[in-house]
């Protein structure tokens, strides 16, 4: 069963895909996945996020869908976690 957004299926409403590269050290701020309504791009990215004892710099790619052509990543909020940067990936 599909969710409805103003009489349209959610899948039809969220038509634009956005990818971002996140570079971090230490523990990944998993709450940001909910805050930015995104998910790991692939299983490799999910594994990196789930690995708690990582040393050094790590990189994951995230995916989110939106109604608009421009992404709305909350870059400043990601940076507030310290050693975390996020860069939208142009396609």
C-alpha positions in Angstrom: 0.0 0.0 0.0 1.4 3.4 -1.0 1.5 6.5 1.1 -0.5 9.5 -0.3 0.7 13.1 -0.4 -2.1 15.5 -1.4 -3.8 12.8 -3.5 -0.7 11.5 -5.2 1.5 8.5 -4.4 4.6 9.4 -2.4 6.7 7.8 -5.1 5.3 10.3 -7.7 5.8 13.3 -5.3 9.5 12.6 -4.5 10.9 12.5 -8.0 14.5 13.9 -7.6 17.4 11.9 -6.2 20.3 13.6 -4.4 23.6 12.1 -3.4 26.1 13.5 -0.9 29.5 12.5 0.2 30.1 12.5 4.0 33.6 12.4 5.4 33.9 11.8 9.1 36.1 10.5 12.0 34.9 8.5 15.0 31.3 7.6 15.4 28.9 8.5 12.5 26.0 10.8 13.7 23.2 8.4 12.8 20.5 10.8 14.0 21.4 12.9 10.9 19.9 10.2 8.7 16.5 10.9 10.2 17.0 14.6 10.3 18.0 14.9 6.6 15.6 12.1 5.6 18.3 10.1 3.9 19.8 6.7 3.8 23.1 5.0 2.9 23.5 4.8 -0.9 24.5 1.1 -0.8 25.4 -1.8 1.5 29.0 -0.8 1.7 28.0 2.7 3.0 25.7 1.1 5.6 28.6 -1.1 6.8 30.9 1.9 7.2 28.2 3.7 9.3 27.7 0.6 11.5 31.4 0.1 12.2 31.9 1.9 15.5 35.6 1.3 16.0 36.9 2.9 12.8 40.1 4.8 13.1 41.0 7.7 10.8 38.9 9.4 8.2 36.0 7.5 6.6 33.7 8.3 3.7 30.1 7.3 3.0 27.6 8.2 0.3 24.0 9.1 1.2 20.9 9.2 -0.9 17.7 11.2 -0.4 14.7 12.0 -2.5 12.9 15.3 -2.7 10.2 17.2 -4.5 12.6 19.8 -5.8 15.5 19.8 -8.2 17.8 21.3 -5.6 19.0 19.4 -2.6 18.4 20.7 0.9 21.2 19.0 2.9 21.6 20.6 6.3 25.4 21.3 5.8 25.8 23.4 8.9 24.1 20.9 11.2 26.4 18.1 9.8 29.4 20.3 10.6 28.2 20.9 14.1 29.2 17.3 15.0 32.9 18.3 14.7 34.9 16.1 12.4 32.1 15.7 9.8 31.8 17.3 6.4 29.1 16.8 3.7 29.3 17.7 0.1 26.5 17.3 -2.4 27.6 15.2 -5.4 26.8 16.6 -8.8 25.6 14.2 -11.4 
